[in-house]
Amino acid sequence: MLLYTVMTQDGLLSAEQRDFIAAERVRIHTTINGVPANFVHSIFLTYPRGHAYVVANRSPVASILGIIRAGRAPEQKTRLVRAL
């Protein structure tokens, strides 16, 4: 199983954008790793506007955390990260 967690400022991504991102992750991961689509999990979390900072300035920070299980070849991990 692969778990992707995306964190963005509230209201940054629409439902359609989240749907597209999740579908693309499934396409990329199943193509590169050859696993069933139900192995790919995506969670979208949000935080309130004004609650993220870059240096000391408020900024709409976005992050993606992907957890890849041990045992994947470094080349395979590199292809996956570049595709994402």
Legacy VTK file of the C-alpha trace (Angstrom):
# vtk DataFile Version 3.0
C-alpha trace
ASCII
DATASET POLYDATA
POINTS 84 float
0.000 0.000 0.000
1.135 3.509 -0.746
-0.196 6.437 1.258
-0.044 9.994 -0.043
-0.944 12.830 2.285
-1.452 16.291 0.819
-1.710 19.312 3.077
-2.846 22.682 1.740
-4.409 25.884 2.906
-8.182 25.596 3.194
-9.877 26.399 -0.113
-6.717 26.052 -2.237
-7.861 22.905 -4.081
-11.351 22.318 -5.449
-13.016 18.899 -5.285
-12.307 18.487 -9.008
-8.624 19.252 -8.507
-8.390 16.739 -5.647
-10.121 14.126 -7.842
-7.644 14.782 -10.669
-4.594 14.639 -8.384
-5.759 11.380 -6.783
-6.486 9.801 -10.189
-3.088 10.849 -11.546
-1.355 9.342 -8.519
-3.149 6.060 -9.159
-2.191 6.131 -12.853
1.452 6.961 -12.143
1.884 4.497 -9.293
0.190 1.568 -11.028
2.148 2.208 -14.236
5.552 2.430 -12.563
5.101 -0.175 -9.825
2.613 -2.492 -11.511
0.355 -2.741 -8.464
-3.449 -2.774 -8.233
-5.138 0.634 -8.065
-6.592 -0.113 -4.626
-3.032 -0.087 -3.233
-2.871 3.705 -3.751
-4.407 5.804 -0.970
-4.652 9.616 -0.944
-5.652 11.848 1.948
-6.167 15.604 1.550
-5.817 17.639 4.741
-6.286 21.393 5.112
-5.258 24.054 7.567
-6.842 27.491 8.149
-5.712 30.470 6.062
-2.925 32.392 7.742
-1.611 29.386 9.690
1.456 28.566 7.551
4.674 30.513 7.295
7.765 30.704 5.116
10.513 32.293 7.161
8.380 34.686 9.254
5.827 35.532 6.585
2.392 34.006 6.162
2.352 31.889 3.033
-0.018 29.277 1.542
2.353 26.345 1.965
1.451 23.075 0.235
3.101 19.733 0.917
2.916 16.164 -0.325
4.138 13.296 1.805
4.435 9.907 0.114
5.381 6.771 1.991
6.923 4.056 -0.165
7.469 0.657 1.384
10.945 -0.788 1.682
12.165 -3.036 -1.085
11.653 -0.776 -4.095
14.746 -0.253 -6.224
16.237 3.272 -6.074
15.642 3.685 -9.824
11.962 2.824 -9.354
11.617 5.359 -6.535
13.312 8.014 -8.661
10.917 7.398 -11.575
7.955 7.623 -9.229
9.054 10.885 -7.616
9.857 12.499 -10.971
6.485 11.478 -12.407
4.613 12.934 -9.461
LINES 1 85
84 0 1 2 3 4 5 6 7 8 9 10 11 12 13 14 15 16 17 18 19 20 21 22 23 24 25 26 27 28 29 30 31 32 33 34 35 36 37 38 39 40 41 42 43 44 45 46 47 48 49 50 51 52 53 54 55 56 57 58 59 60 61 62 63 64 65 66 67 68 69 70 71 72 73 74 75 76 77 78 79 80 81 82 83
